[in-house]
Amino acid sequence: MASFRLTGLDASPFIPLFTLSDAELARRNMVRVFADDDSGYPCRVSLEDAAIGDELLLLPFVHLPEASPYRSSGPIFIRRHAQQRILVPGEVPPYVTRRTISLRVYDTAHRMIDAHVLEGPEVAAGITHAFTHPRAAYMHLHNARHGCFSCQADRAQYAGSHQ
């Protein structure tokens, strides 16, 4: 059985942002963009690349908000009308497999205990292996080229599991 699950961000906090004017977005350090190719605009809600012409917001996002020396934020894309994607355990979508990924392993104190740079097709095996570390609580995947947060990997929960 797969040891992990990737999940997109909850769309609800982002939906109202699409009603803001470009000037209001700019005041919040956000910008509206339209995808001009089909592989450069990864949506963090749907865990899919936007299609040409899709409307997205590029905005700052705190992806590690906990009190930790590793507290961090960075830019992400959110596609209009995106639905949160919760993948089946072990599934890694093309959104990840076609990129070089920085895999950052955190413990329950939100401190990084390990990290790896992996080619997309190696990500599933890399996550599975990293979860063998007894202190590994969760992982963040970042697009290695641009450094942007991609998604989180959590231990998969199965019926009867006590994790």
HELIX and SHEET records of a PDB file:
HELIX    1   1 ILE A   15  THR A   19  5                                   5    
HELIX    2   2 ASP A   22  ARG A   27  1                                   6    
HELIX    3   3 PRO A   94  THR A   97  1                                   4    
HELIX    4   4 GLY A  120  GLU A  122  5                                   3    
HELIX    5   5 VAL A  123  ALA A  130  1                                   8    
SHEET    1   A 5 PHE A   4  THR A   7  0                                        
SHEET    2   A 5 PHE A 149  ARG A 155 -1                                        
SHEET    3   A 5 TYR A 138  ASN A 143 -1                                        
SHEET    4   A 5 THR A 100  TYR A 106 -1                                        
SHEET    5   A 5 MET A 112  GLU A 119 -1                                        
SHEET    1   B 3 VAL A  31  PHE A  34  0                                        
SHEET    2   B 3 GLU A  55  LEU A  64 -1                                        
SHEET    3   B 3 SER A  72  ARG A  79 -1                                        
SHEET    1   C 2 PRO A  42  CYS A  43  0                                        
SHEET    2   C 2 GLU A  48  ASP A  49 -1                                        
END                                                                             
